């Protein structure tokens, strides 16, 4: 089955700095890569996603890049703000079926004011 | 759009009792619903997948007689934890998707504490 590795497990930055979270996946058939933000005591919220036919996608301060050859994808947050502090999960989905994602272990992002 | 609710948001029950958690898709028809379990500071663990009108498909190691899942309509799925024990205490999260969609929409989660 699919295996998703996520690094780092904890990331501490100063407000205004950029943050980068990296994930690798094992199954080359995966074709959908969402990123979720989970605040304490809440369910995950989709913040951005990318499909395998695209190399990069951007939404305001958030961007995701995908390297299919190397089987890795990254989340980039620029101009970080204290409200960006949360746990971020990457995931990879196999094509077909119900697109059940395999999640990474999560990255706890702390943005210091 | 694509809002998923869960009820209750938290519940405390005594060991040996059963508790039911509801998951509703508020503004779309959810052909597939998923139930996850999450321990503190850990990732989401998929427990089961259910399609409307069909029996749930449980992940390996998840006891289907203990975690009863019903997906009776396109907007409602329920998870019943039967004969709950303290080790069942956890954060339970549902998600929903509609046919052909890549995306899953997550509920806010239910904190279960078994005393």
Contacts between the chains, C-beta under 8 A, distances in Angstrom:
chain1	res1	chain2	res2	distance
A	32	B	102	4.6
A	34	B	102	7.7
A	34	B	103	7.0
A	34	B	104	7.8
A	36	B	106	7.5
A	41	B	109	7.2
A	41	B	111	7.3
A	42	B	108	5.6
A	42	B	109	6.4
A	43	B	4	7.8
A	43	B	6	7.6
A	43	B	93	5.0
A	43	B	95	7.8
A	43	B	106	4.0
A	43	B	107	5.2
A	43	B	108	4.7
A	43	B	109	4.5
A	44	B	44	7.1
A	44	B	93	7.4
A	44	B	106	4.8
A	45	B	106	6.9
A	46	B	103	6.3
A	46	B	104	7.7
A	46	B	105	7.5
A	46	B	106	7.8
A	49	B	102	7.2
A	49	B	103	7.0
A	51	B	102	7.3
A	89	B	43	6.5
A	89	B	44	7.2
A	93	B	102	6.6
A	98	B	32	4.8
A	98	B	34	7.9
A	98	B	49	6.0
A	98	B	51	7.8
A	98	B	97	6.7
A	99	B	97	6.9
A	99	B	101	7.4
A	99	B	102	5.1
A	99	B	103	8.0
A	99	B	104	7.5
A	100	B	34	7.1
A	100	B	46	6.6
A	100	B	49	6.4
A	101	B	104	6.9
A	103	B	43	4.8
A	103	B	44	5.2
A	104	B	43	6.7
A	105	B	42	7.4
A	105	B	43	5.0
A	106	B	41	7.9
A	106	B	42	7.6
A	106	B	43	5.4
A	108	B	41	7.9
